[in-house]
């Protein structure tokens, strides 16, 4: 296991995780690919607007000096739901393959 944090038997303690440049690069590459594939996803207007808002949210977090992993995690989850709804397209199927690794990383960081 890499990058994990565990606290056990503590009261009032805090943890701080890091969003490393390597993880930021992987997320940025996924977002770039997703933006490129949006036309192929054949999304309804509401789903397209939602995924574009999630992309904007993630990009804002990546640009932040203090990116919030909880916000990124929720946006990734929202993107997953939209892609699963469009799973009949090849583009959605390909994009869904990237999400488990991203979700796993962000689930290990504190909110």
C-alpha positions as CSV (number, residue, x, y, z in Angstrom):
1,X,0.0,0.0,0.0
2,X,1.3,3.4,-0.9
3,X,0.4,6.9,0.3
4,X,-2.0,5.6,2.9
5,X,-2.6,7.2,6.3
6,X,-4.0,5.4,9.3
7,X,-4.9,6.7,12.7
8,X,-6.0,4.4,15.4
9,X,-7.1,5.1,19.0
10,X,-6.6,8.8,18.8
11,X,-8.8,11.7,20.0
12,X,-8.8,15.2,18.4
13,X,-6.0,14.4,16.1
14,X,-5.6,15.4,12.4
15,X,-4.0,14.1,9.3
16,X,-2.7,15.9,6.3
17,X,-2.2,14.2,2.9
18,X,-0.3,15.4,-0.1
19,X,-1.5,15.8,-3.6
20,X,1.8,15.1,-5.4
21,X,2.8,16.4,-8.8
22,X,2.6,12.8,-10.2
23,X,-1.0,12.4,-9.0
24,X,-1.8,15.9,-10.3
25,X,-0.3,15.0,-13.7
26,X,-2.4,11.8,-13.9
27,X,-5.5,13.7,-13.0
28,X,-4.7,16.5,-15.5
29,X,-4.1,13.9,-18.3
30,X,-7.4,12.2,-17.5
31,X,-9.2,15.6,-17.6
32,X,-7.6,16.5,-21.0
33,X,-8.6,13.1,-22.4
34,X,-12.2,13.5,-21.1
35,X,-12.5,17.0,-22.6
36,X,-11.3,15.6,-25.9
37,X,-13.8,12.8,-25.8
38,X,-16.9,14.7,-24.7
39,X,-18.3,15.0,-28.3
40,X,-18.0,11.2,-28.7
41,X,-20.0,10.5,-25.5
42,X,-23.3,11.5,-27.1
43,X,-24.4,13.1,-23.8
44,X,-27.8,14.7,-23.2
45,X,-27.6,18.4,-22.5
46,X,-27.9,18.1,-18.7
47,X,-25.3,15.4,-18.5
48,X,-22.9,17.4,-20.7
49,X,-23.4,20.5,-18.5
50,X,-22.8,18.4,-15.4
51,X,-19.6,16.8,-16.7
52,X,-18.3,20.2,-17.9
53,X,-19.0,21.7,-14.4
54,X,-17.1,18.7,-12.8
55,X,-14.2,19.3,-15.1
56,X,-14.1,23.0,-14.2
57,X,-14.2,22.2,-10.5
58,X,-11.3,19.7,-10.8
59,X,-9.3,22.2,-12.9
60,X,-9.8,24.9,-10.2
61,X,-8.7,22.5,-7.5
62,X,-5.6,21.5,-9.5
63,X,-4.7,25.2,-9.9
64,X,-5.3,25.9,-6.2
65,X,-2.4,26.1,-3.8
66,X,-4.4,23.9,-1.4
67,X,-6.4,21.5,-3.5
68,X,-9.2,19.9,-1.6
69,X,-9.2,16.1,-2.1
70,X,-12.8,15.8,-1.0
71,X,-14.0,18.1,-3.7
72,X,-11.9,16.3,-6.3
73,X,-13.2,13.0,-5.1
74,X,-16.8,14.1,-5.4
75,X,-16.3,15.5,-8.9
76,X,-14.6,12.2,-10.0
77,X,-17.6,10.3,-8.6
78,X,-20.0,12.6,-10.5
79,X,-18.0,12.1,-13.7
80,X,-18.2,8.3,-13.1
81,X,-22.0,8.4,-12.8
82,X,-22.3,10.4,-16.1
83,X,-19.9,8.0,-17.9
84,X,-21.7,5.0,-16.6
85,X,-24.9,6.4,-18.1
86,X,-23.1,6.8,-21.5
87,X,-21.4,3.4,-21.2
88,X,-22.8,2.3,-24.6
89,X,-20.2,4.4,-26.3
90,X,-16.6,3.3,-26.8
91,X,-15.3,6.6,-25.4
92,X,-17.1,6.2,-22.1
93,X,-15.9,2.6,-21.7
94,X,-12.3,3.7,-22.3
95,X,-12.6,6.7,-19.9
96,X,-14.1,4.5,-17.2
97,X,-10.9,2.4,-17.1
98,X,-9.0,5.4,-15.7
99,X,-11.2,6.1,-12.8
100,X,-10.4,3.2,-10.3
101,X,-6.8,4.4,-9.8
102,X,-7.9,8.0,-9.4
103,X,-10.7,7.1,-7.0
104,X,-8.4,4.9,-5.0
105,X,-5.8,7.6,-4.6
106,X,-8.3,10.3,-3.5
107,X,-10.1,7.9,-1.1
108,X,-6.8,7.6,0.8
109,X,-6.5,11.3,1.4
110,X,-8.2,13.1,4.3
111,X,-11.1,15.3,3.3
